Amino acid sequence: MDQAITDFIAGRPPSRVDTTLRRLTHTADHSVLWFAVAAILAVRRGTGRHAAMRGVASIALTSFTANAVLKPLLPRRRPAAAELPAYRTVACPPSSSSFPSGHAASAAAFATAVLMENRQVAPVVVPLAALVGWSRVHVGVHWTSDVLAGAVVGTSVARLTRRWWPVRPSDEARARPIDTVHALPQGDGLVIVSNPFSGPPDHDVSDEVRERLPAAHHLVVGDGVKVEDMLEDAIAQRGRWVRAVGVAGGDGTVGTAAAVADRYGLPLVVVPGGTLNHFARDVGVYDVQEAVDATQAGEAVAVDLALVEAHPGRLDDPEDVSVTRTRYFLNTASIGSYPELVRLREQWQPRYGKWPAFAAALITVLQRSEKISVRIEDRWYKVWFLFVGNGPYHPRGAVPAWRPTLDSGLLDVRWLRADVRFSRLRVVLALILSALGHSRVYHQREVPRLDVELLEPSMLATDGEVVEEAGRYTFRVAERPIPVYRRDEERWTGRDRPFQG
């Protein structure tokens, strides 16, 4: 079959295709072509950047597999230069083993990885990858079976990355629709606070929020002013006019506004204005326009709020009368070294991607962190840290990456034990083998409430920020979910919107 296809190509008359494929195969040398495509994809945040990072990582793994492992093990002569006319061949053809094709493997790996994250680019990336593979046969440096084997290797390696780096099936989490919230035309009935200090210095959405929601009562955070006090005062002044609380900022500001909205029984409007905007992304609100669409249509979903009660003392001490301090958290809470892990992950995530950054941060933190003694479910453990998620995170038995649902009524509790022999080494090996869920070091529970006691007071972090120090904590889900405005994408698909210049 290989010889027949090569003979067929040799018998074709010269054409512009020869020049085009020679140039294309050169641009794919050392994956330069795919790095250029990845750079273009990475310009856009979200799925584009995720696709670029997974594509580059897949190329690295595939290149090692094909060139460093398979080629030395499976040596094969390349097609003889005399089999094709000179105008169809390339100068300085490679002399390494022909099997499998490294170019085809990298092309297939990149295309498969990109499609796993962003299927919208399939009409461009897939034909381009196929042409690169075919170009290797056309210019006479590979047999057809080399290219097919390379494509299989690349596709397999790219799909294998899901074991370490899970693919999120949908950007927005599932949540129960609520049809009892008011429509807020142009923001009428909305008290909204914008925090210009939440995000990057060059990114302030407060002016856009004021422009898109002109009828709302707008507040802007200043130095030394508490978001909670600003919202409380505005609600007291506006009285019955207030139908919803809004916030434009990062997760910390959103959490404060959510606590106020919950106390007053009001729905929440979220506008992403922070650096990472984890909560807004989970809800499914990516920009100001999506928040405006939802408020105008009166569309919302039920979202759980989680609380942590910090009360120094011991759980079994009936005489303890310490004042309990309650804090809300939208995403995660943690005890131990987890805040440092989050800080390193967020620092490295733009460069390496979420999962690789998390894995590297986890290994780094385990080298530095100190063990803490904690009682969980009436049993004492020594742990590296305790993680509590507002709702079950996926994947189970691995690094928590996303929430599939926002109104489960459960907490996701995970901890890494430090009282198991070689616990650090076990964690690292489990990460490498994608077997963390089967390790004795790893524990996970899903519960509506969790009481935790510490041998010594330890720091508590909520949504990545250290906020408290106490000897015991109670984590629970709030009694009722809070309505959060989110447009119904199925209803909005194809609907005409006003032109936004």
Salt bridges, closest charged atoms under 4 A:
ASP2 OD2 - ARG76 NH2 2.90
ASP18 OD1 - ARG88 NE 2.86
ASP18 OD1 - HIS138 NE2 2.72
ASP29 OD2 - HIS26 ND1 3.33
ASP29 OD1 - HIS103 NE2 2.75
GLU117 OE2 - ARG54 NE 2.81
ASP146 OD1 - ARG76 NH1 2.59
ASP146 OD2 - HIS142 ND1 3.48
GLU208 OE2 - ARG212 NH2 3.55
GLU228 OE2 - ARG263 NH2 2.61
GLU232 OE2 - ARG263 NH2 2.89
ASP282 OD1 - ARG168 NH2 2.92
ASP282 OD2 - ARG403 NH2 2.74
GLU290 OE2 - ARG487 NH2 3.33
ASP293 OD2 - ARG487 NH1 2.50
ASP293 OD2 - ARG497 NE 3.05
GLU299 OE2 - ARG491 NH1 3.24
GLU309 OE2 - ARG476 NE 3.09
ASP316 OD1 - ARG314 NE 3.48
ASP320 OD2 - ARG472 NH2 2.87
GLU340 OE2 - ARG343 NH2 2.75
GLU340 OE2 - ARG368 NH1 3.31
GLU346 OE2 - HIS278 NE2 3.93
GLU346 OE2 - ARG345 NH2 3.65
GLU377 OE1 - ARG445 NE 3.29
ASP407 OD2 - ARG176 NH1 3.23
ASP412 OD2 - ARG414 NH2 2.91
ASP419 OD1 - ARG417 NE 2.86
GLU446 OE2 - ARG396 NH1 2.50
ASP451 OD1 - ARG449 NH2 3.62
GLU453 OE2 - ARG314 NH2 3.23
GLU453 OE1 - ARG375 NH2 2.84
GLU468 OE2 - ARG325 NH2 2.95
GLU468 OE1 - ARG327 NE 3.36
GLU489 OE2 - ARG487 NE 2.93
